Amino acid sequence: MNQFSMTINGSRVSTSSGYDVLNPSTGEVVGRAPLCSPQQLGAAVEAADRAYRTWRGDESVRRETLRAIAGIIREHAAELASLLSLEQGKPVTSFELGDATTEIEICAMYFDYYADLDLSPEIVPSDDGSRIAIHRRPLGVAALITPWNFPAYLSSWKVAPALLAGNTVVLKPSEFTPLTVLRMGQLFSQALPPGVFNVVAGDGSLGQLMTTHPLVRKISFTGSTVTGKKVAAAAAQDLKRVTLELGGNDPAIVLDDVDVDQIAPQIFNASFGNAGQVCTNIKRVYVHRSKYDEVVEALAELAKSVRVGDGHDPRTQLGPINNRPQFERVRDLVNDAKSSGARVAAGGSAIEGAGFFFQPTILANVSDGTRIVDEEQFGPALPIVSFDTEEEAVARANNSHYGLTASVWSSDSTRAASLLPQLESGTVWTNAHNRFPLDQPFAGQKWSGIGAENGRDGLLGYTQIQVTHEVHG
């Protein structure tokens, strides 16, 4: 068993207290993570604050450092992917349904992408001969808190823009998946000055200390809406800047003119990728009544064909649910649907064994008002709901506190596109789902978040405006 350490002020820091991290495929211990004390967190934030005074100064150095980090990730990609699979459960390789190797590759891509992104000031036209410029200055110490479904990926898409903008970072991964990020902290310290990038580990109480620390000026949190509201409330006391990427109950609307054989694999992959543990995955499918039975059957056959297993088995396409609380939630939602009259077209129960495996599940004959339709399941279970008119489908898709992503599926792309402006979601697609180019901003509506990540908008979220007004006398 490997003992992992935190990275504080460029040095590896161990603790006398720690906890075991489990492989969700086997229940076996794969490593031991440290528990950061309040004093150690204070040391990390203070180190970041000191380093900020220098790090903010030379943009060219920051860009070269990000490129160096991208190289380090690629050099250690196999090690990181294997570790990620062990603690998170996703297959090492299985691209269509989400895998660890691709996640690590994307991390490197993010550092390269932000290394090349423009931060030049914007010049404002002036009639009096003065020079007015809008600059984007760093904020200071950024506290970044990431979840267990994509621990490396979501850390990188926060860390890279934060560092390029000139901020310094204290990063806390989820207590369920800390090991890959702890290892990344050790590796990145080869390229970064002490104090610029600090990685700490602990549970939700540590996150609370981070959000209330007086030296922290920016908080970026990805996780549940319940916790996100607490982060926002804590940040408000000190007017810290926040970016919140929260939950989603993402609908797909399937119109009556679709080619079911063509769209079913795409909808399935966008629903069950990473064992359904993606905030943007399709969580509920509204299908026109004329196509309902055909869509249910096609998705059920795909669910039955997927190989579920240990992420280190090269035959595995879909891994386990990451942790027991989430496993129990998915099981309870499926059981509730069954007791409410849902028909199990595929799956429907846990897979016996030591891991947190659940059969890929398709539920038919469900409707709004059933918990698994109204709530975010975040697991490998998908409810299929029928509708009669487009207006009805849009209204039901919007009838949610969440507004993260949505998609419309039709053989007539113009018809599908006409519905997009009506959907109350931050990102909407026709005949696709879960497409996120590096330069595309990602933002949620309603309870799905505040602010934006990814692309230039994600970078600007780690900056504050300063206007310089030079009057020539």
C-alpha positions as CSV (number, residue, x, y, z in Angstrom):
1,M,0.0,0.0,0.0
2,N,1.3,3.4,-1.0
3,Q,1.4,6.3,1.5
4,F,0.7,9.6,-0.2
5,S,1.7,13.0,0.9
6,M,0.5,16.6,0.3
7,T,2.4,19.3,-1.5
8,I,2.7,22.5,0.6
9,N,5.1,25.2,-0.3
10,G,6.8,23.0,-2.8
11,S,7.6,20.2,-0.3
12,R,6.0,16.9,0.4
13,V,4.1,16.9,3.7
14,S,2.9,13.8,5.5
15,T,0.6,13.6,8.5
16,S,0.4,11.3,11.5
17,S,-3.3,10.9,10.7
18,G,-4.8,9.6,7.5
19,Y,-7.3,7.3,5.9
20,D,-7.5,4.4,3.5
21,V,-8.6,5.0,-0.1
22,L,-10.5,2.1,-1.6
23,N,-10.7,0.6,-5.0
24,P,-14.5,0.7,-5.8
25,S,-14.1,-2.4,-8.0
26,T,-12.8,-4.6,-5.2
27,G,-13.2,-2.8,-1.9
28,E,-9.4,-3.2,-1.4
29,V,-7.2,-0.5,-0.1
30,V,-5.1,1.1,-2.8
31,G,-3.4,3.9,-0.9
32,R,-3.4,6.0,2.2
33,A,-4.2,9.7,2.1
34,P,-3.2,12.3,4.6
35,L,-5.6,14.3,6.6
36,C,-4.7,18.0,6.5
37,S,-4.8,19.8,9.8
38,P,-6.1,23.4,10.1
39,Q,-2.5,24.4,10.8
40,Q,-1.2,22.7,7.6
41,L,-4.0,24.3,5.6
42,G,-3.0,27.7,7.0
43,A,0.6,27.0,6.0
44,A,-0.5,26.2,2.5
45,V,-2.6,29.3,2.1
46,E,0.1,31.5,3.6
47,A,2.7,30.0,1.3
48,A,0.4,30.6,-1.7
49,D,-0.1,34.2,-0.6
50,R,3.7,34.8,-0.4
51,A,4.3,33.2,-3.7
52,Y,1.6,35.2,-5.4
53,R,3.7,38.4,-5.1
54,T,6.3,37.0,-7.5
55,W,4.2,34.6,-9.6
56,R,1.8,37.3,-10.8
57,G,4.7,39.3,-12.3
58,D,6.0,37.5,-15.5
59,E,3.3,36.2,-17.8
60,S,5.9,34.6,-20.2
61,V,7.3,32.5,-17.3
62,R,3.8,31.4,-16.4
63,R,3.1,30.3,-20.0
64,E,6.4,28.3,-20.2
65,T,5.6,26.7,-16.9
66,L,2.2,25.5,-18.1
67,R,3.8,23.9,-21.1
68,A,6.3,22.2,-18.8
69,I,3.5,20.8,-16.7
70,A,1.8,19.5,-19.9
71,G,5.0,17.7,-20.7
72,I,5.2,16.2,-17.2
73,I,1.7,14.9,-17.4
74,R,2.4,13.2,-20.7
75,E,5.7,11.7,-19.3
76,H,3.8,10.2,-16.4
77,A,0.5,9.5,-18.2
78,A,0.5,5.7,-17.8
79,E,1.2,5.9,-14.1
80,L,-1.4,8.5,-13.5
81,A,-4.1,6.7,-15.6
82,S,-3.4,3.5,-13.7
83,L,-3.7,5.2,-10.3
84,L,-6.8,7.1,-11.4
85,S,-8.5,3.8,-12.5
86,L,-7.6,2.2,-9.1
87,E,-9.2,4.9,-7.0
88,Q,-12.1,6.1,-9.2
89,G,-13.0,2.8,-10.9
90,K,-13.2,3.9,-14.5
91,P,-11.5,1.7,-17.1
92,V,-7.9,2.5,-18.0
93,T,-9.0,2.4,-21.7
94,S,-12.5,2.5,-23.1
95,F,-13.0,5.8,-24.9
96,E,-16.7,5.8,-25.8
97,L,-17.8,5.3,-22.2
98,G,-15.0,7.3,-20.5
99,D,-11.6,6.1,-19.4
100,A,-8.7,7.1,-17.3
101,T,-6.1,7.3,-20.1
102,T,-8.2,9.9,-22.0
103,E,-8.8,11.9,-18.8
104,I,-5.1,12.2,-18.3
105,E,-4.5,13.1,-21.9
106,I,-7.1,15.9,-21.6
107,C,-5.3,17.3,-18.6
108,A,-2.2,17.8,-20.6
109,M,-4.3,19.4,-23.4
110,Y,-5.7,21.9,-21.0
111,F,-2.3,23.1,-19.8
112,D,-1.1,23.5,-23.4
113,Y,-4.4,25.3,-24.4
114,Y,-4.2,27.9,-21.6
115,A,-0.5,28.4,-22.2
116,D,-1.4,29.9,-25.6
117,L,-4.5,31.8,-24.6
118,D,-4.3,35.6,-25.1
119,L,-4.5,37.9,-22.1
120,S,-3.7,41.2,-23.9
121,P,-5.5,44.3,-22.6
122,E,-8.5,45.6,-24.5
123,I,-8.1,49.2,-25.7
124,V,-11.1,51.4,-25.4
125,P,-11.5,54.1,-28.1
126,S,-11.1,57.6,-26.8
127,D,-11.8,61.0,-28.4
128,D,-9.5,63.1,-26.2
129,G,-6.2,61.4,-27.0
130,S,-6.0,59.5,-23.7
131,R,-5.3,55.8,-23.6
132,I,-7.9,53.7,-21.9
133,A,-7.1,50.0,-21.4
134,I,-9.0,47.2,-19.7
135,H,-6.6,44.8,-18.0
136,R,-7.3,41.4,-16.5
137,R,-5.4,41.2,-13.2
138,P,-5.1,38.1,-11.0
139,L,-7.1,37.8,-7.8
140,G,-4.6,36.2,-5.4
141,V,-4.9,32.9,-3.7
142,A,-7.5,30.6,-5.4
143,A,-9.0,27.7,-3.4
144,L,-10.0,24.9,-5.8
145,I,-12.3,22.1,-4.7
146,T,-12.9,19.2,-7.0
147,P,-15.2,16.1,-7.1
148,W,-14.6,12.3,-7.4
149,N,-16.0,11.6,-10.9
150,F,-13.1,13.3,-12.8
151,P,-10.5,14.2,-10.2
152,A,-7.6,14.8,-12.6
153,Y,-9.6,16.4,-15.4
154,L,-11.6,18.8,-13.3
155,S,-8.5,19.8,-11.3
156,S,-6.6,20.6,-14.5
157,W,-9.3,22.7,-16.0
158,K,-9.3,24.8,-12.9
159,V,-5.5,24.9,-12.1
160,A,-4.4,25.8,-15.6
161,P,-6.4,29.0,-16.1
162,A,-5.9,30.0,-12.4
163,L,-2.1,29.8,-12.8
164,L,-2.0,31.5,-16.2
165,A,-4.0,34.4,-14.8
166,G,-1.3,34.9,-12.2
167,N,-3.1,33.4,-9.2
168,T,-1.6,30.9,-6.8
169,V,-3.5,27.7,-5.9
170,V,-4.5,25.6,-2.9
171,L,-6.3,22.5,-4.4
172,K,-8.4,20.0,-2.4
173,P,-9.6,16.8,-4.3
174,S,-12.5,14.7,-3.1
175,E,-11.8,12.5,-0.1
176,F,-12.9,9.5,-2.2
177,T,-10.3,10.1,-5.0
178,P,-7.4,12.1,-3.6
179,L,-4.5,10.0,-4.8
180,T,-4.1,11.0,-8.4
181,V,-4.2,14.7,-7.6
182,L,-1.8,14.2,-4.7
183,R,0.6,12.6,-7.1
184,M,0.1,15.4,-9.6
185,G,1.0,17.9,-6.9
186,Q,4.3,16.1,-6.4
187,L,5.0,16.0,-10.1
188,F,4.1,19.6,-10.8
189,S,6.4,20.8,-8.1
190,Q,9.2,20.0,-10.5
191,A,8.2,22.9,-12.7
192,L,6.6,25.4,-10.2
193,P,8.2,27.7,-7.7
194,P,7.4,26.8,-4.0
195,G,4.0,27.9,-2.8
196,V,2.5,28.5,-6.2
197,F,0.6,25.1,-6.3
198,N,-0.4,23.4,-3.1
199,V,-2.4,20.2,-2.8
200,V,-4.1,19.3,0.5
201,A,-6.4,16.4,1.4
202,G,-9.3,15.9,3.7
203,D,-13.1,15.8,4.0
204,G,-15.8,18.5,3.7
205,S,-14.7,20.2,6.9
206,L,-11.4,21.1,5.2
207,G,-13.2,22.6,2.3
208,Q,-15.2,24.7,4.7
209,L,-11.9,26.0,6.2
210,M,-10.6,26.9,2.7
211,T,-13.7,28.9,1.8
212,T,-13.6,31.0,4.9
213,H,-9.8,31.6,5.1
214,P,-9.2,35.4,4.9
215,L,-6.3,35.2,2.5
216,V,-8.3,33.2,-0.1
217,R,-9.8,35.6,-2.8
218,K,-11.2,33.1,-5.3
219,I,-13.1,29.9,-4.8
220,S,-13.9,27.4,-7.6
221,F,-16.0,24.5,-6.6
222,T,-17.4,21.6,-8.5
223,G,-19.8,19.3,-6.7
224,S,-23.3,19.0,-5.4
225,T,-25.8,21.9,-5.4
226,V,-26.3,21.5,-1.6
227,T,-22.6,22.0,-0.9
228,G,-22.4,24.7,-3.6
229,K,-25.0,26.8,-1.7
230,K,-22.9,26.5,1.5
231,V,-19.8,27.6,-0.4
232,A,-21.6,30.6,-1.8
233,A,-22.9,31.6,1.6
234,A,-19.5,31.3,3.2
235,A,-17.8,33.3,0.4
236,A,-20.3,36.0,0.7
237,Q,-19.1,37.0,4.2
238,D,-15.8,38.1,2.7
239,L,-17.1,38.9,-0.8
240,K,-14.8,36.3,-2.3
241,R,-15.2,35.6,-6.0
242,V,-16.8,32.3,-6.7
243,T,-17.3,29.9,-9.6
244,L,-19.7,27.1,-8.9
245,E,-20.2,24.1,-11.2
246,L,-23.1,22.2,-9.6
247,G,-25.6,19.5,-10.4
248,G,-27.7,18.7,-13.4
249,N,-30.7,16.7,-14.4
250,D,-30.0,16.9,-18.1
251,P,-32.8,16.1,-20.5
252,A,-32.8,14.7,-24.0
253,I,-35.8,15.2,-26.3
254,V,-36.3,12.7,-29.0
255,L,-38.7,13.8,-31.8
256,D,-40.9,11.6,-33.9
257,D,-38.8,11.6,-37.0
258,V,-35.5,10.1,-35.6
259,D,-33.6,7.2,-37.0
260,V,-33.5,5.1,-33.8
261,D,-30.7,2.9,-34.9
262,Q,-28.5,6.0,-35.6
263,I,-29.2,7.9,-32.4
264,A,-29.5,5.2,-29.8
265,P,-25.8,4.5,-29.4
266,Q,-25.1,8.2,-29.1
267,I,-27.7,8.7,-26.4
268,F,-26.6,5.6,-24.6
269,N,-22.9,6.7,-24.5
270,A,-24.0,10.2,-23.4
271,S,-26.0,8.7,-20.6
272,F,-23.8,5.9,-19.3
273,G,-20.3,7.4,-19.8
274,N,-18.2,7.0,-16.7
275,A,-21.0,4.8,-15.3
276,G,-23.4,7.7,-15.5
277,Q,-21.3,9.7,-13.1
278,V,-21.0,12.9,-15.2
279,C,-22.9,16.1,-14.3
280,T,-23.7,16.7,-18.0
281,N,-24.7,13.2,-18.9
282,I,-28.3,12.7,-20.1
283,K,-30.3,11.9,-17.0
284,R,-33.8,11.6,-18.5
285,V,-35.0,11.0,-22.0
286,Y,-38.3,12.3,-23.3
287,V,-39.3,10.3,-26.4
288,H,-42.3,11.0,-28.7
289,R,-44.9,8.3,-28.1
290,S,-44.7,7.1,-31.7
291,K,-41.0,6.1,-31.2
292,Y,-41.1,5.2,-27.5
293,D,-41.1,1.4,-27.6
294,E,-38.5,1.4,-30.3
295,V,-36.1,3.7,-28.4
296,V,-36.6,1.8,-25.1
297,E,-35.8,-1.5,-26.9
298,A,-32.7,-0.1,-28.6
299,L,-31.3,1.4,-25.4
300,A,-32.1,-1.8,-23.4
301,E,-30.2,-3.9,-25.9
302,L,-27.2,-1.6,-25.6
303,A,-27.3,-1.7,-21.8
304,K,-27.4,-5.5,-21.9
305,S,-24.4,-5.7,-24.2
306,V,-22.0,-3.5,-22.1
307,R,-19.3,-5.3,-20.2
308,V,-19.1,-4.1,-16.6
309,G,-16.0,-4.8,-14.5
310,D,-12.7,-3.8,-12.9
311,G,-11.1,-0.8,-14.7
312,H,-7.8,-2.7,-15.0
313,D,-9.4,-5.5,-17.0
314,P,-8.9,-4.5,-20.7
315,R,-12.3,-6.0,-21.6
316,T,-14.1,-3.6,-19.3
317,Q,-16.3,-0.9,-20.8
318,L,-18.0,0.4,-17.7
319,G,-16.6,0.5,-14.2
320,P,-18.3,0.7,-10.8
321,I,-20.0,3.5,-9.0
322,N,-17.2,5.2,-7.1
323,N,-18.4,5.1,-3.5
324,R,-20.9,3.5,-1.2
325,P,-23.1,6.5,-0.6
326,Q,-23.6,7.1,-4.3
327,F,-24.1,3.3,-4.9
328,E,-26.8,3.3,-2.3
329,R,-28.4,6.4,-3.7
330,V,-28.6,4.9,-7.2
331,R,-30.0,1.6,-5.8
332,D,-32.6,3.4,-3.8
333,L,-33.8,5.5,-6.8
334,V,-34.1,2.5,-9.0
335,N,-36.0,0.6,-6.3
336,D,-38.3,3.6,-5.8
337,A,-39.0,3.6,-9.5
338,K,-39.8,-0.1,-9.6
339,S,-42.1,0.2,-6.6
340,S,-43.9,3.1,-8.4
341,G,-44.6,0.9,-11.4
342,A,-41.6,1.4,-13.7
343,R,-40.8,-1.4,-16.1
344,V,-37.2,-2.6,-16.0
345,A,-36.2,-3.0,-19.7
346,A,-32.6,-3.8,-18.8
347,G,-30.6,-4.2,-15.5
348,G,-32.4,-3.0,-12.5
349,S,-30.2,-4.2,-9.6
350,A,-26.8,-4.3,-8.1
351,I,-24.2,-6.8,-9.2
352,E,-23.2,-9.1,-6.4
353,G,-19.5,-8.9,-5.3
354,A,-17.1,-6.8,-3.4
355,G,-17.3,-3.7,-5.6
356,F,-19.9,-1.0,-6.1
357,F,-21.2,-2.4,-9.4
358,F,-24.7,-1.7,-10.7
359,Q,-26.2,-3.2,-13.8
360,P,-26.7,-0.6,-16.6
361,T,-30.4,0.0,-16.2
362,I,-33.1,1.3,-18.6
363,L,-36.5,2.2,-16.9
364,A,-39.7,2.4,-19.0
365,N,-43.2,3.5,-18.1
366,V,-42.0,6.2,-15.8
367,S,-43.1,9.8,-15.7
368,D,-42.4,13.2,-14.0
369,G,-43.0,12.9,-10.3
370,T,-40.9,9.7,-10.0
371,R,-37.8,10.5,-8.0
372,I,-35.4,9.1,-10.7
373,V,-36.9,11.5,-13.2
374,D,-37.1,14.5,-10.9
375,E,-33.7,14.1,-9.2
376,E,-30.2,13.7,-10.4
377,Q,-29.3,10.0,-10.1
378,F,-25.6,10.3,-11.1
379,G,-25.3,6.6,-11.9
380,P,-25.9,3.9,-14.5
381,A,-29.7,4.1,-14.6
382,L,-31.8,6.0,-17.2
383,P,-35.5,6.7,-17.2
384,I,-37.4,7.0,-20.5
385,V,-40.5,9.2,-20.5
386,S,-43.0,9.5,-23.3
387,F,-44.6,12.8,-24.6
388,D,-47.1,13.8,-27.3
389,T,-46.2,17.4,-28.4
390,E,-43.0,19.4,-28.7
391,E,-44.4,22.1,-26.4
392,E,-45.1,19.5,-23.7
393,A,-41.6,18.0,-24.0
394,V,-39.9,21.4,-23.7
395,A,-42.1,22.4,-20.7
396,R,-41.3,19.1,-18.9
397,A,-37.6,19.3,-19.7
398,N,-37.5,22.8,-18.2
399,N,-39.5,21.8,-15.1
400,S,-36.4,21.4,-12.9
401,H,-34.3,23.4,-10.6
402,Y,-31.3,22.5,-12.7
403,G,-30.2,23.9,-16.0
404,L,-26.9,22.4,-17.0
405,T,-27.2,20.8,-20.5
406,A,-29.9,19.5,-22.8
407,S,-30.2,18.0,-26.3
408,V,-32.8,17.6,-29.0
409,W,-32.7,14.7,-31.5
410,S,-34.3,14.8,-34.9
411,S,-33.7,13.9,-38.6
412,D,-34.5,17.5,-39.4
413,S,-31.7,19.6,-37.9
414,T,-33.6,22.9,-38.5
415,R,-36.6,21.5,-36.6
416,A,-34.4,20.4,-33.7
417,A,-32.5,23.7,-33.6
418,S,-35.8,25.7,-33.3
419,L,-36.3,24.2,-29.9
420,L,-32.9,25.0,-28.5
421,P,-33.6,28.7,-27.5
422,Q,-36.6,27.4,-25.4
423,L,-34.5,25.1,-23.3
424,E,-33.3,26.5,-19.9
425,S,-29.8,25.0,-20.0
426,G,-26.3,26.4,-20.2
427,T,-25.3,24.2,-23.1
428,V,-27.7,22.7,-25.7
429,W,-27.1,20.5,-28.7
430,T,-28.9,19.0,-31.6
431,N,-28.2,15.4,-32.4
432,A,-25.2,15.3,-30.0
433,H,-24.5,15.5,-26.3
434,N,-21.4,16.0,-24.1
435,R,-19.3,17.8,-26.7
436,F,-17.0,20.3,-25.0
437,P,-14.1,21.7,-27.2
438,L,-11.4,23.3,-25.1
439,D,-12.4,26.9,-26.2
440,Q,-16.1,26.4,-25.4
441,P,-17.3,28.0,-22.2
442,F,-19.2,25.8,-19.8
443,A,-21.9,27.4,-17.5
444,G,-25.1,26.3,-15.8
445,Q,-28.4,28.0,-15.4
446,K,-30.6,28.1,-12.3
447,W,-29.3,25.7,-9.6
448,S,-26.6,24.3,-11.9
449,G,-24.0,26.9,-11.1
450,I,-22.6,30.4,-11.1
451,G,-20.0,31.7,-13.5
452,A,-18.2,29.8,-16.3
453,E,-15.4,27.3,-16.7
454,N,-13.5,26.3,-19.8
455,G,-12.4,28.5,-22.7
456,R,-11.6,32.2,-22.4
457,D,-14.6,32.7,-20.2
458,G,-13.1,30.2,-17.7
459,L,-9.8,32.1,-17.7
460,L,-11.5,35.5,-17.1
461,G,-13.2,33.9,-14.1
462,Y,-9.8,33.9,-12.4
463,T,-9.2,37.6,-13.0
464,Q,-10.5,41.0,-12.0
465,I,-10.8,44.1,-14.1
466,Q,-8.5,47.0,-13.8
467,V,-9.0,50.0,-16.1
468,T,-6.0,52.2,-16.8
469,H,-6.7,55.7,-18.0
470,E,-3.6,57.5,-19.2
471,V,-4.1,61.2,-19.9
472,H,-1.2,62.8,-21.8
473,G,-0.6,66.4,-20.7
